[in-house]
């Protein structure tokens, strides 16, 4: 009926995901054995059960000693038989009495639970840590006197073992003997104890039932010291000290082939990137893939049984292009983004530890209620085999009920965990009535909110605070941080057995400590200022500098968000006004954006270049901007005139039957010479340009057909001199002109 594992996988009820490295296998010939069920034999070897034989075994064991649920009124001390399904593929659903949530169990992996009576027609039970209600038709009730095998714990040689019942109607019929860990000091050696939560142990079954019914653990042998299997209740947001080489060494000592060989480096790198303990992943892979030798592992590189639901394990299982892809997917998507996410969209978060059916990954990951305990058993086996002691490496606090996580002590709620029992939290330090703890959830960079679907995990950044009263520490916690003053009056902050240096947030304030740990005060630390009490100053002016709500002095600066605007050091900005910045004048509109181009402000026009700088003392086209930036109007600018619209009116020739010359201001020359474009013209009393011979002030001049005065040239027998006057009574070269200016040969 059972054999040592060479090829196995446990069955999980999970939701498959798809990525580029994941593929689905279409249905075909089933190359696997039937559904595999996993336990440990007397020697601690992993064994696989044949489900068909389990089903046949169940069918032949149904005897009259099993009392049906409707006949339970006389049962005071009894067990609930979960192994009632005809098929090993079927699961039993129940409702958690603490939080009302639904869970599930495969009765072929856990036959019995403690019977606590009937509630509204449902059977109340306790098993695998959970107290629940199950439909009477789903289970059977067996009087304790008629239960020949029930689950129990036994101690031997300083170790604790969990014996899980297989068929309660048969004698000494156990499904699995699981090594739980070192024997708690409160338990005697070579003794048998009863417990359906693995925390409180009873020497007498009936005493246990009575306490369970009363909702107490008063009569447990360890009533004041509940036991928590370290690896079963170690949150995933931890790191193992085991190296990649040690993982590979241990694997090769167990098997000579399989997909788990040489996976150590991938386990460690994904632990460090996605924040999932590599020893937990390794032990999970051992259990799910039989040391990497299951057919799902060999054919699909699937070490964790992803997608291998109870009713369709091989063909439902995800396939991966490599073992590394599978490990990365498990760490990032499966654990970090799902089972560690308090806001997971299908509610898989019950704590990041392995757990059982009350809390942890086991609640939704596996139908085997002792899946978490079995993986923890491998964690113990690996550390013991390597001669390493990781137990109690982390300070763990145990909560019973929901826990609120805060960004800072008591401020800014990040998330609240579900109302479950035995909920472990990694305690980093004790501070002001709070514990600084490792957050299961990934957070944003400011630690002000949970960031979903961000599998990458920062162990240094992702921490939170919980109330000290929310948990009970299971082992020592680092000394509470505190202020220390020396004989010279200097203040220090003592934390983690040393004095802090650099910036440190203490409660809601930031302080700066120099390289000697001395708190600084009344000085600038970069762009931050610490006041007389040493705390970073916020939201106020320090001389001419403003520090914002984050304490940061930000020099005034230009900011672009589609348009340019200018942020002052206090965060304000100019609107509907001018501002001088670095010796240049700018104007900002009603929304605070810098303007460019022409802009009418009140009754005046201004021009701002492409950089927003006001144009001054300069022409722009036919317009002139004065020293105050205003456009000039109705005035002369040097020799140029701008009109009432600010437009420079150029001097120009105008023809209205005769030619005349209009100045920029609208006037024109009359009875005078005027030099235009290096030519001399004369305009009569009407302002018209003259041509031909003209007597002006007693002198003769000649103006050509274009009106330009002729100079230094002969016109017929007359010579026009350099000043344009006609020459008389003088030699022009070899020619003599008379008193009338005429040259006669």
C-alpha positions in Angstrom: 0.0 0.0 0.0 2.9 2.4 0.6 6.4 2.7 -0.7 9.5 4.8 -0.3 9.2 8.0 -2.4 11.1 8.0 -5.7 8.4 10.0 -7.5 5.8 12.1 -5.6 3.9 15.2 -5.3 1.4 16.3 -2.7 -1.8 17.9 -4.0 -2.6 21.5 -3.6 -5.7 23.5 -4.3 -4.2 26.5 -6.0 -4.9 28.9 -8.8 -2.5 28.6 -11.7 -0.9 31.6 -13.3 0.6 32.2 -16.7 3.8 33.9 -17.6 6.1 33.6 -20.6 8.1 31.0 -18.9 5.1 28.9 -17.9 3.2 26.6 -20.1 0.2 24.2 -19.8 0.3 20.6 -20.8 -2.7 19.3 -22.8 -4.4 16.2 -21.6 -3.2 12.9 -23.0 -2.1 9.6 -21.6 -1.7 9.9 -17.8 1.9 9.0 -17.2 1.7 9.5 -13.4 0.5 7.1 -10.8 -2.8 7.9 -9.3 -3.1 10.7 -6.7 -0.1 10.5 -4.3 -0.4 11.0 -0.6 2.6 11.7 1.5 3.7 10.8 5.0 6.7 9.6 7.0 7.4 6.1 8.1 8.8 4.9 11.4 12.4 5.7 10.2 11.5 9.1 9.0 11.5 8.2 5.3 9.2 10.0 3.0 6.5 7.6 1.8 3.9 7.7 -0.9 0.4 6.0 -0.5 -1.6 4.6 -3.4 -5.0 6.3 -3.2 -6.8 3.4 -4.7 -5.5 1.2 -1.9 -6.4 3.8 0.6 -10.0 3.8 -0.8 -10.2 0.0 -0.7 -8.8 0.1 2.8 -11.5 2.5 3.9 -14.3 0.5 2.2 -13.3 -2.6 4.1 -13.0 -0.9 7.5 -16.5 0.5 7.8 -17.8 -1.2 11.0 -20.7 -0.8 13.4 -18.5 1.0 15.9 -18.8 4.1 13.8 -21.7 6.2 15.2 -23.5 8.5 12.8 -23.9 12.2 13.5 -27.6 12.0 14.3 -26.8 9.5 17.1 -24.3 11.7 18.9 -26.3 12.9 21.8 -24.7 10.4 24.0 -21.1 11.0 22.8 -19.3 13.1 25.4 -15.7 12.2 24.4 -15.4 11.5 20.8 -13.4 12.0 17.6 -14.6 13.3 14.2 -13.8 10.9 11.4 -12.9 12.9 8.3 -12.1 9.9 6.2 -15.5 9.3 4.9 -15.3 10.1 1.2 -15.4 7.2 -1.3 -12.7 9.0 -3.4 -9.4 10.2 -2.2 -9.8 13.2 -4.6 -12.7 14.6 -2.6 -12.2 17.2 0.1 -14.2 18.2 3.1 -15.1 21.9 3.6 -15.7 23.5 7.0 -16.2 27.0 8.5 -13.7 28.4 10.9 -15.4 29.3 14.1 -13.1 32.2 14.8 -13.5 34.2 11.6 -16.3 32.5 9.7 -14.1 31.8 6.7 -14.3 28.5 4.7 -11.5 26.0 4.7 -10.9 22.5 3.4 -9.3 19.2 4.4 -8.6 16.0 2.6 -9.7 13.3 5.1 -7.3 10.8 3.5 -4.4 12.9 4.9 -5.9 13.4 8.4 -8.6 11.0 9.6 -9.5 12.4 13.0 -10.3 15.6 14.9 -11.6 16.3 18.4 -15.4 16.2 18.6 -16.7 19.2 20.5 -20.4 18.8 20.1 -23.2 19.9 17.7 -23.9 23.6 16.9 -27.1 24.3 14.9 -27.0 20.9 13.3 -23.3 21.1 12.4 -20.4 19.2 13.9 -18.0 21.3 15.9 -14.4 20.0 15.8 -10.8 20.9 16.4 -8.1 19.6 14.1 -4.8 20.8 12.6 -5.1 24.0 14.7 -8.5 25.1 13.6 -11.8 25.0 15.5 -14.5 24.6 12.9 -18.0 23.6 12.0 -18.6 20.9 9.3 -21.9 19.6 7.8 -22.9 16.4 9.6 -23.2 14.6 6.3 -19.5 15.2 5.6 -18.1 13.3 8.6 -18.8 10.6 11.2 -18.6 10.7 14.9 -16.8 7.9 16.8 -17.0 7.5 20.5 -13.6 7.6 22.1 -14.1 4.2 23.5 -14.5 2.8 20.0 -11.6 4.7 18.4 -8.8 2.2 18.1 -6.3 4.7 16.6 -6.3 8.4 17.1 -3.7 11.0 16.3 -1.2 11.8 19.1 2.3 13.1 19.8 5.1 11.0 21.2 8.5 11.9 22.7 11.5 9.8 22.3 15.2 10.5 22.6 14.7 14.2 23.1 12.6 14.5 20.0 8.9 15.1 19.4 6.9 13.1 16.8 3.4 13.5 15.5 1.5 10.3 14.8 -1.3 11.0 12.4 -4.1 8.4 12.4 -5.0 6.6 9.2 -8.0 4.4 10.1 -9.4 5.1 13.5 -11.3 1.8 13.5 -8.1 -0.2 13.4 -5.3 -0.6 15.9 -2.0 1.3 15.6 -2.9 2.4 12.1 -1.0 5.6 11.4 -0.7 7.5 8.2 2.5 9.4 9.1 5.0 9.7 11.9 6.3 13.2 11.4 9.4 14.6 13.2 8.2 17.8 14.8 11.5 19.0 16.3 13.2 19.0 19.6 11.1 18.0 22.6 9.8 21.0 24.6 11.2 21.0 28.1 7.6 20.9 29.5 7.1 17.4 28.0 8.5 14.2 29.5 10.5 11.8 27.4 9.1 8.5 26.2 5.6 9.7 26.7 2.3 10.0 24.7 0.4 13.3 24.5 -2.8 14.4 22.8 -3.2 17.7 20.9 -5.1 18.9 17.9 -3.3 22.2 17.6 0.3 21.1 18.3 0.6 23.9 20.9 -1.0 22.5 24.1 -0.4 18.9 25.0 -2.5 16.7 27.3 -1.6 13.4 28.9 -5.3 12.4 28.9 -7.6 12.6 25.9 -10.7 13.3 27.9 -9.1 16.1 29.8 -8.2 17.7 26.5 -11.7 17.4 25.2 -13.1 19.0 28.3 -10.7 21.9 28.1 -11.5 22.4 24.4 -15.2 22.5 25.1 -14.6 25.1 27.8 -12.4 27.2 25.5 -9.3 26.9 27.8 -6.0 25.0 28.0 -5.9 25.1 31.8 -5.2 21.4 32.2 -2.6 21.0 29.5 0.8 19.9 30.8 2.3 23.0 29.2 -0.6 25.4 29.9 1.7 28.3 30.6 4.2 27.6 27.8 2.4 26.7 24.5 4.7 25.1 22.0 5.3 26.5 18.5 7.3 24.4 16.0 10.0 27.0 15.1 10.1 26.2 11.3 6.4 25.7 11.1 5.8 29.2 12.5 8.8 31.0 11.0 7.5 33.7 8.7 8.7 33.5 5.1 10.2 37.1 5.3 13.4 35.7 6.8 16.7 34.5 5.5 18.5 31.2 6.1 22.2 31.1 6.9 22.5 28.0 4.7 24.5 28.7 1.6 23.8 27.7 -2.0 26.8 25.2 -1.8 25.4 23.6 1.4 22.0 23.1 -0.2 23.6 21.4 -3.2 25.8 19.4 -0.9 22.8 18.2 1.1 20.7 17.3 -2.0 23.5 15.3 -3.5 23.8 13.4 -0.2 20.2 12.3 -0.6 19.8 11.7 -4.4 22.0 11.3 -7.4 19.5 12.7 -9.9 16.5 15.0 -10.2 15.7 18.6 -10.8 16.6 19.8 -7.3 20.3 19.1 -7.8 22.3 22.3 -8.1 19.3 24.5 -7.4 21.0 26.1 -4.4 22.2 29.3 -6.2 18.7 30.0 -7.5 17.1 29.4 -4.1 19.5 31.9 -2.5 19.2 34.6 -5.2 15.4 34.4 -5.2 15.4 34.5 -1.4 17.4 37.7 -1.5 15.4 39.4 -4.3 11.9 38.3 -3.3 12.1 37.9 0.4 11.1 34.2 0.7 13.2 32.0 3.0 15.3 29.7 0.9 15.2 26.8 3.5 11.4 26.9 3.4 11.4 26.9 -0.4 13.9 24.0 -0.5 12.0 21.9 2.0 8.7 22.7 0.2 10.3 21.5 -3.1 11.6 18.3 -1.4 8.1 17.4 -0.2 6.2 18.4 -3.4 8.6 16.9 -5.9 10.2 14.0 -4.0 13.7 15.5 -4.1 13.0 16.8 -7.6 12.3 13.3 -9.0 8.5 13.4 -9.4 7.3 13.2 -12.9 5.9 16.7 -12.7 9.3 18.0 -11.7 11.2 16.0 -14.3 8.8 16.7 -17.2 7.7 20.3 -16.3 10.5 21.7 -14.1 7.8 22.2 -11.5 9.2 21.6 -8.0 6.3 23.0 -6.0 3.2 21.3 -7.4 1.9 24.6 -8.8 -1.5 24.0 -10.4 -1.5 20.3 -9.4 -5.0 20.3 -7.9 -6.2 17.1 -6.2 -8.5 16.1 -9.1 -6.0 16.7 -12.0 -2.4 16.8 -10.7 -0.2 16.1 -13.7 -2.2 17.8 -16.5 -3.2 20.7 -14.3 0.4 21.3 -13.2 2.2 24.3 -14.5 5.2 23.8 -16.8 8.4 25.9 -16.7 11.2 26.4 -19.1 13.7 25.9 -16.4 14.0 25.1 -12.7 15.2 28.6 -12.1 12.0 30.0 -13.7 10.0 27.8 -11.4 11.8 28.9 -8.3 11.6 32.5 -9.3 7.8 32.2 -10.0 7.3 30.4 -6.7 9.2 33.1 -4.7 7.8 36.2 -6.6 4.3 35.4 -7.8 3.2 32.5 -5.6 4.5 33.5 -2.2 5.6 37.1 -2.2 2.7 38.5 -4.3 0.1 36.1 -3.1 0.5 34.3 0.2 2.4 37.2 1.7 0.0 39.9 0.5 -2.6 41.0 3.1 -4.6 42.5 0.2 -4.4 39.4 -2.0 -7.4 39.5 -4.4 -8.5 36.0 -3.4 -7.6 36.2 0.3 -4.8 33.8 0.6 -3.0 35.7 3.3 -3.2 34.1 6.7 0.4 34.8 7.7 3.5 34.0 5.7 4.6 31.0 7.8 4.0 27.4 6.8 1.3 27.0 9.5 -1.6 24.6 9.5 -5.4 25.0 8.9 -5.8 27.9 11.4 -3.1 30.2 10.1 -0.3 30.4 7.5 0.2 29.3 3.9 -1.2 25.8 4.7 -4.7 27.3 5.0 -5.2 27.8 1.3 -2.2 26.2 -0.3 -2.8 22.5 0.5 -5.6 20.2 1.3 -3.2 18.2 3.5 -3.8 19.8 6.9 -0.3 18.8 8.0 1.5 20.0 4.9 3.2 22.8 6.8 4.3 20.5 9.6 5.8 18.1 7.0 7.8 20.9 5.3 8.9 22.1 8.7 10.1 18.6 9.4 12.4 18.8 6.4 13.7 22.1 7.6 14.7 20.4 10.9 16.2 17.5 8.9 18.3 19.7 6.7 19.7 21.9 9.4 20.5 18.9 11.6 22.1 17.1 8.7 24.3 20.1 7.9 25.2 20.6 11.6 23.6 24.0 11.6 21.3 25.4 14.2 18.9 28.0 12.9 16.2 27.5 15.5 15.4 30.8 17.3 17.7 32.8 15.0 14.8 35.2 14.7 12.8 36.8 17.5 9.2 35.7 17.0 6.0 37.2 18.5 2.8 35.2 18.5 -0.5 36.9 18.0 -4.0 35.4 18.5 -6.4 37.6 16.6 -6.0 40.4 14.1 -3.0 42.7 14.2 -2.7 46.2 12.9 0.5 47.3 11.2 1.6 51.0 11.2 4.2 53.0 9.3 5.3 54.5 12.6 4.3 53.7 16.1 0.6 54.2 16.2 0.4 56.3 13.0 -0.7 55.5 9.4 -2.3 52.1 9.3 -0.7 50.0 6.6 -2.9 46.8 6.9 -4.6 44.6 9.4 -4.2 40.9 9.4 -7.1 38.4 9.6 -8.6 37.2 12.8 -6.7 34.0 13.2 -4.9 32.2 16.0 -1.2 31.4 16.2 -0.2 34.2 13.9 3.6 34.7 14.1 5.5 38.0 13.4 9.2 38.7 13.2 10.1 41.1 16.0 13.0 43.4 15.1 13.1 45.7 18.2 11.0 47.0 21.0 10.2 50.7 21.0 7.9 53.0 23.0 5.2 50.4 23.6 5.5 49.1 20.1 7.5 46.4 18.3 9.3 47.2 15.1 8.5 44.1 12.9 9.3 42.7 9.5 6.4 43.4 7.2 5.0 40.4 5.3 3.6 42.9 2.8 5.7 44.8 0.2 5.6 48.5 0.8 6.2 51.7 -1.1 9.5 53.6 -0.8 8.1 55.8 2.0 6.5 52.8 3.8 3.2 54.6 3.8 1.2 52.0 1.9 1.1 48.3 0.7 2.2 47.9 -2.9 0.6 44.9 -4.5 2.1 42.7 -7.2 5.6 44.0 -6.4 7.3 40.7 -5.6 10.7 42.2 -5.0 11.3 42.6 -1.3 13.7 44.9 0.7 14.4 43.4 4.1 15.9 46.8 5.3 13.0 49.0 4.1 9.9 46.8 4.6 9.3 47.1 8.3 6.3 48.3 10.3 5.2 48.8 13.9 2.6 46.9 15.9 1.4 47.4 19.4 3.4 45.6 22.1 0.2 44.2 23.5 -0.7 42.5 20.2 1.8 39.7 20.5 3.6 37.5 23.0 7.3 37.1 22.3 8.4 33.5 22.0 12.1 34.3 22.5 14.3 37.3 23.4 13.8 40.6 21.6 16.6 43.2 21.1 16.9 45.8 23.8 14.5 48.7 23.6 16.0 51.7 21.8 16.6 54.7 24.1 18.1 58.2 24.6 21.4 58.4 26.4 23.1 61.6 27.7 26.8 61.9 28.6 28.5 64.0 31.2 29.0 66.8 28.7 25.3 67.0 27.9 25.6 65.3 24.5 22.7 63.2 23.5 22.9 59.8 21.8 20.4 57.2 20.5 21.1 53.7 21.6 19.7 50.9 19.4 20.6 47.3 18.6 23.4 47.4 21.1 25.2 50.4 19.5 24.9 54.1 19.1 23.2 55.3 15.9 25.0 57.5 13.4 23.5 59.5 10.5 19.8 60.2 10.2 17.4 58.4 12.5 13.6 58.5 12.7 12.6 58.4 16.4 8.8 58.2 16.7 7.7 60.8 14.2 10.8 63.0 14.2 14.1 62.8 12.5 17.4 63.4 14.2 21.0 63.5 12.9 23.9 61.9 14.8 27.5 62.5 13.7 30.1 59.8 13.3 30.6 59.7 17.0 26.9 59.3 17.6 26.4 62.8 19.0 23.0 64.4 18.2 23.4 67.6 16.2 21.4 70.7 16.8 21.0 74.3 15.4 22.8 73.6 12.2 22.3 72.7 8.5 22.8 69.0 7.6 22.9 69.2 3.8 19.6 70.7 2.8 17.9 69.9 6.2 18.0 71.9 9.4 17.9 70.5 12.9 16.6 72.8 15.6 17.7 73.3 19.2 16.1 70.0 20.3 17.9 68.2 17.5 14.8 67.4 15.6 14.5 68.2 11.9 12.7 71.4 11.4 9.7 71.4 9.0 7.4 73.9 7.4 9.2 77.1 8.4 11.7 79.7 7.4 15.3 79.4 8.5 16.7 82.9 7.8 16.1 83.2 4.1 15.6 79.5 3.4 12.3 77.6 3.7 12.1 74.0 4.7 9.1 72.1 3.6 6.8 69.5 5.2 9.5 66.9 4.7 12.2 69.2 6.3 13.8 69.7 2.9 15.2 73.0 1.8 14.7 73.1 -1.9 16.3 76.1 -3.6 13.8 78.0 -5.8 13.9 76.3 -9.1 12.3 76.0 -12.5 10.0 73.1 -13.0 8.6 71.8 -16.3 5.3 69.8 -16.5 4.3 70.6 -20.0 4.8 74.3 -19.2 7.5 76.1 -17.1 6.8 77.4 -13.7 9.0 78.7 -10.9 8.8 77.0 -7.5 9.9 79.2 -4.6 11.7 77.5 -1.7 8.6 77.5 0.4 6.6 75.7 -2.4 4.7 78.8 -3.5 4.8 80.3 -7.0 4.0 83.6 -8.6 0.7 84.1 -10.4 -0.5 87.0 -12.5 2.7 89.0 -11.8 6.2 89.8 -12.8 9.2 88.3 -11.0 12.9 89.0 -11.3 14.9 85.8 -11.4 18.7 85.8 -11.7 18.6 89.4 -13.1 15.9 88.7 -15.7 12.3 89.6 -15.6 9.5 87.1 -16.2 5.8 87.1 -16.1 3.6 84.3 -14.8 -0.1 83.8 -15.8 -3.1 83.0 -13.5 -2.0 79.4 -13.2 1.6 80.2 -12.4 3.0 79.3 -15.8 5.7 81.4 -17.4 4.5 83.3 -20.5 6.4 83.8 -23.8 5.7 86.0 -26.8 3.6 89.2 -26.8 1.5 89.7 -23.7 -0.8 92.6 -22.8 -0.6 93.3 -19.1 -3.1 95.8 -18.0 -2.9 98.5 -20.8 0.7 97.8 -21.8 2.2 95.4 -24.2 5.4 93.4 -23.3 7.4 90.9 -25.2 8.9 87.8 -23.6 11.4 85.7 -25.6 11.3 81.9 -26.0 13.0 81.5 -22.6 10.4 83.7 -21.0 12.8 86.6 -20.5 11.3 90.1 -20.9 12.7 91.9 -23.9 14.0 95.4 -23.0 15.8 98.3 -24.8 15.4 96.4 -28.1 13.6 96.4 -31.4 11.4 93.4 -32.2 10.3 93.8 -35.8 8.7 97.2 -36.1 8.1 97.5 -32.4 10.4 98.8 -29.7 10.5 97.6 -26.1 11.7 100.2 -23.7 13.9 99.8 -20.6 10.9 98.8 -18.5 9.8 96.3 -21.1 6.8 98.3 -22.2 6.2 98.6 -26.0 6.9 102.2 -27.1 4.0 104.2 -28.6 3.7 107.6 -30.4 7.3 108.6 -30.0 10.6 108.8 -31.6 13.1 106.1 -30.9 16.3 107.6 -32.1 15.6 108.4 -35.7 12.7 106.1 -35.9 9.1 106.9 -35.1 6.5 104.4 -33.6 2.9 105.3 -33.8 0.0 104.9 -31.3 0.0 101.2 -32.0 3.7 101.0 -31.3 4.4 100.2 -35.0 7.6 101.8 -36.5 6.4 103.8 -39.5 9.2 103.7 -42.1 10.0 106.8 -44.2 8.6 106.1 -47.7 8.0 107.5 -51.2 4.4 108.1 -52.2 3.0 108.9 -55.6 -0.2 110.7 -56.2 0.4 112.1 -59.6 3.7 113.4 -58.4 6.2 112.0 -55.9 6.6 113.1 -52.3 8.4 111.6 -49.3 6.6 110.7 -46.1 8.5 110.6 -42.8 7.7 107.9 -40.2 5.8 110.4 -38.1 3.6 111.4 -41.1 5.3 114.7 -41.9 7.2 115.4 -45.2 9.9 117.8 -46.4 8.9 121.1 -48.1 11.2 123.8 -49.6 14.2 121.8 -48.6 16.9 119.4 -49.6 16.7 115.9 -48.1 19.2 113.1 -48.3 17.4 109.8 -48.9 19.3 106.6 -49.4 22.5 108.6 -50.1 20.9 110.7 -52.8 20.0 114.4 -52.4 16.5 115.5 -53.3 14.7 118.8 -53.3 11.0 119.2 -52.4 9.0 122.3 -53.4 6.5 124.2 -51.2 3.9 121.5 -51.7 6.3 118.8 -50.7 6.7 117.4 -54.1 10.0 116.2 -55.5 11.5 118.3 -58.2 13.3 117.1 -61.4 15.3 118.8 -64.1 17.0 122.2 -63.8 16.1 124.2 -60.7 17.2 127.5 -59.3 17.4 127.2 -55.5 18.7 130.1 -53.4 20.3 131.7 -56.6 22.1 128.5 -57.6 21.3 126.2 -60.5 20.9 122.4 -59.7 20.0 119.6 -61.9 17.8 116.6 -60.6 17.6 113.6 -62.8 14.3 111.9 -63.8 14.3 110.1 -60.4 14.7 113.3 -58.6 18.3 112.6 -57.5 20.6 115.6 -57.5 23.4 115.2 -60.2 26.9 115.8 -58.9 30.4 115.8 -60.5 28.9 115.3 -63.9 28.2 117.1 -67.2 24.7 117.6 -68.2 24.9 118.8 -71.8 27.3 121.7 -71.8 26.9 122.4 -68.1 28.8 120.9 -65.2 27.4 120.1 -61.8 29.9 120.4 -59.1 30.5 118.2 -56.0 27.8 120.1 -54.1 25.4 119.8 -57.0 25.6 123.5 -58.0 26.2 124.4 -61.6 29.8 125.6 -62.2 30.4 129.1 -63.7 33.5 131.1 -64.8 35.9 128.2 -64.1 37.9 125.6 -65.8 36.6 122.0 -65.7 39.6 120.1 -66.7 40.4 121.5 -70.2 37.1 123.0 -70.5 36.0 126.5 -69.5 32.5 127.4 -68.6 31.4 131.0 -68.7 29.3 133.1 -66.4 26.2 131.4 -67.6 27.8 128.0 -66.9 27.8 127.0 -70.5 30.9 125.5 -72.1 31.5 126.7 -75.6 33.9 125.1 -77.9 
